[in-house]
Amino acid sequence: MEVKVDHDRKLVEFWLTKADQEDASLGEYLRQQFRVCKEKNYMVAQFRSGTEDLYGLTRELLLYNRRRAAQVEVQKEKTGKNPNLSTSYCPGISVQ
């Protein structure tokens, strides 16, 4: 387990390995630490190691984002408008 504390942002991060996640005594220790952090108005973030293929899933996400950005750009060129902006918040105002 790795713990990172950022006093300026009042943030505590707990990074757990797979073995840490299976340790019942560590779970009780973490619950106590979470209570202490809450009492001191610190935000707690808990990160757990996963079981999925990090490389493959990251690759898929990056490819999807690249394709989506290209689609948005093509749509923007076709319409002359930015498809990510909506005019529904300000009726009568056209966003280009």
C-alpha positions in Angstrom: 0.0 0.0 0.0 1.1 3.5 -0.8 -0.2 6.6 0.9 0.1 10.1 -0.5 -0.9 13.2 1.5 -1.4 16.6 0.0 -1.8 19.0 2.9 -2.4 22.0 0.7 -5.4 20.4 -1.0 -6.4 18.5 2.1 -6.3 15.2 0.1 -5.2 11.7 1.2 -4.7 9.0 -1.5 -4.5 5.3 -0.6 -3.1 3.1 -3.4 -3.8 -0.6 -2.8 -2.3 -3.6 -4.5 -4.3 -6.7 -5.1 -2.8 -8.3 -2.0 -3.8 -5.3 0.1 -7.4 -5.6 -1.1 -7.6 -9.1 0.3 -6.2 -8.3 3.7 -9.0 -8.0 6.2 -6.9 -6.3 8.9 -5.8 -3.7 6.4 -9.5 -3.0 5.7 -10.2 -2.2 9.3 -7.1 0.0 9.5 -8.3 1.9 6.4 -11.7 2.5 7.9 -10.1 4.0 11.0 -7.9 6.2 8.8 -10.9 7.4 6.8 -12.6 8.5 10.0 -9.5 10.4 11.1 -9.3 12.1 7.7 -12.9 13.0 7.8 -12.6 14.6 11.2 -9.7 16.7 9.9 -11.7 17.7 6.8 -9.5 15.8 4.4 -10.8 14.2 1.3 -9.9 10.5 0.9 -9.3 8.8 -2.5 -8.8 5.1 -2.6 -7.3 3.5 -5.7 -7.3 -0.3 -6.2 -5.3 -2.4 -8.6 -7.4 -3.8 -11.3 -7.5 -7.1 -13.1 -8.1 -6.0 -16.7 -5.6 -5.5 -19.5 -4.3 -1.9 -18.9 -2.4 -1.7 -22.2 -5.3 -3.0 -24.3 -8.0 -1.0 -22.7 -5.9 2.2 -22.8 -5.1 1.6 -26.5 -8.9 1.2 -27.2 -9.7 4.3 -25.4 -7.1 6.4 -27.2 -8.2 5.0 -30.6 -11.9 5.8 -29.8 -10.9 9.4 -28.7 -9.0 9.9 -31.9 -11.9 8.6 -34.1 -14.4 10.8 -32.1 -12.2 13.9 -32.5 -12.0 13.3 -36.3 -15.8 12.8 -36.4 -16.4 16.1 -34.5 -13.9 17.9 -36.8 -15.7 16.6 -40.0 -19.1 17.6 -38.6 -17.7 21.0 -37.7 -16.5 21.5 -41.2 -19.8 20.4 -42.8 -22.0 22.6 -40.7 -19.6 25.5 -40.0 -20.6 25.2 -36.4 -19.1 23.6 -33.3 -21.2 20.5 -32.5 -20.0 20.5 -28.9 -21.8 23.8 -28.1 -25.5 24.0 -27.6 -27.7 27.0 -28.2 -30.4 25.6 -26.0 -29.2 27.5 -23.0 -29.6 30.9 -24.7 -32.6 30.8 -27.1 -32.2 33.1 -30.1 -28.4 33.2 -29.9 -26.5 31.3 -32.6 -23.1 29.8 -31.7 -20.6 29.4 -34.5 
